[in-house]
Amino acid sequence: MPSWDIHKIVCEELIGFYEQEIDKFIDYEFAHDASRYDIKQLNKVINIIYNKYGSNGLKQLIVHHYLDRLADILLSELIHYFEVYLIENRTIEESIHELISSIKTRLDLDPANILNLFIQSLDRLMSVTGILYSGKGKRQKRLSLEERLKKAYNDLFNYPNLKHLLTGYIRDVISRVKTNLEFILYVIIVIDEERVDNKILQSFIMKQLGIYKPWKYQSEKDFEEIVRDKIRHLAKFHGNITLYLENVFLSHRWRLKDENFRKVLIKRIKQLNKIFCSSTDLEVAEGILRHIIKLSKEINIDNIFKFSVLNSTMTDNNKNERRRDFRKILAKKILQLDELYNTANDFKSKAILLSQIIQLINEINPNLMGEEIEIKEWSHLPSSKKKLYDIAYDVIIPIVEGRGIYYKICGKEPIIWLDHIRAKILSYLAKEGLIS
């Protein structure tokens, strides 16, 4: 089930209202989410919420139940279309389009959400149940859902006012969810990343156990290799879907509350930073670094650590302690970047890596790169002073843009400046005891 953080962001953007007490009430007052599969419980919950919060409370309840189911539908559809992608050799674009289309179709035909009884016939939902849960392995689940649907349908006759009250709100919420589906899916994938990833992996492995039956292979190693290879492809497929959803999310920035936009991107940057720090492939690391910088610019921050420190709500003493901890974290990141710098074989990679190192060192000591250096570019002109930071980007920008690699900057070759700046930064960190 999606976290309340997700419920808050989605409700604020879809219906312009959110009250955490409603989510607490739905999840904990009765059996967890009982109002999603029991008409009697639904009626009790609605009476309480509607009396206290009015129509906005009803809309939030509806969003809550469709969001919970959306997370499960995303999981099953993603794995299904990954299999289709591999077996039928589809393009990633075709697979993403079909995935989004299928989720939209399933949302208001989902037999596990009795709110759909207000907008669909019982026969249609029973038919969908038979299709979605066909086969011996799903028989028990199918029978349980069919029994629950029939009971809910019969119970609904005892509450004639309920259908009259809810139907319009349900249609409205469903329409909003479908219109903003890509945005919602991105929020789910990013905010609940660990939970989503674990569920996808667990479900996928269980499915492979059913498909390939490991006991039929000569050794466990053969089976493990097949599954491991598929998991690598699944991770890439999942990553491509996330990138597609991210582009849609970014294009909708003007419609989103700034607080929600920043919250989602900050979480995404942190995730990318973890991947970056564990990457041993220079080309992959460079791509992730570009991605981090791009997203950081979207929310006008130099790096995620600066934002975390500035927005801390701790006491002054705790902030100072946290700041010292961040200095150590930043120093560690700089060392990781420096290892990549050291193994990079081209100027462009070195320049990009050094640029990120400079941004990190500025958070540790803003004055270090502000040192003024006396330069004399031409013998017939008097010497002048220039900040090391400005010299650095006089060197870095032309290299990244593919020009000026061989031209001297302030009287020195670019590579000499790059190595000089790198040495100065590492020397400072060592003197401060931040690295050994």
Secondary structure, 3 states (H helix, E strand, C coil): CCCHHHHHHHHHHHCCCCCHHHHHHHHHHCCCCHHHCCHHHHHHHHHHHHHHHHHHHHHHHHHHHHHHHHHHHHHHHHHHHHHHHHHCCCCHHHHHHHHHHHHHHHHCCCCCCHHHHHCCCHHHHHHHHHHHCCCHHHHHHHHHHHHHHHHHHHHHCCCHHHHHHHHHHHHHHHHHHHHCHHHHHHHHHHHCHHHHHHHHHHHHHHHHHHHHCHHHCCCHHHHHHHHHHHHHHHHHHHHHHHHHHHHHHHHCHHHCCHHHHHHHHHHHHHHHHHHHHHCCCHHHHHHHHHHHHHHHHHCCCCCHHHHHHHCCCCCHHHHHHHHHHHHHHHHHHHHHHHHHHHHCCCHHHHHHHHHHHHHHHHHHCCCHHHCEEEECCCCCCCCEEEEHHHHHHHHHHHHHCCCCCCCCECCECHHHHHHHHHHHHHHHHHHCCCCC
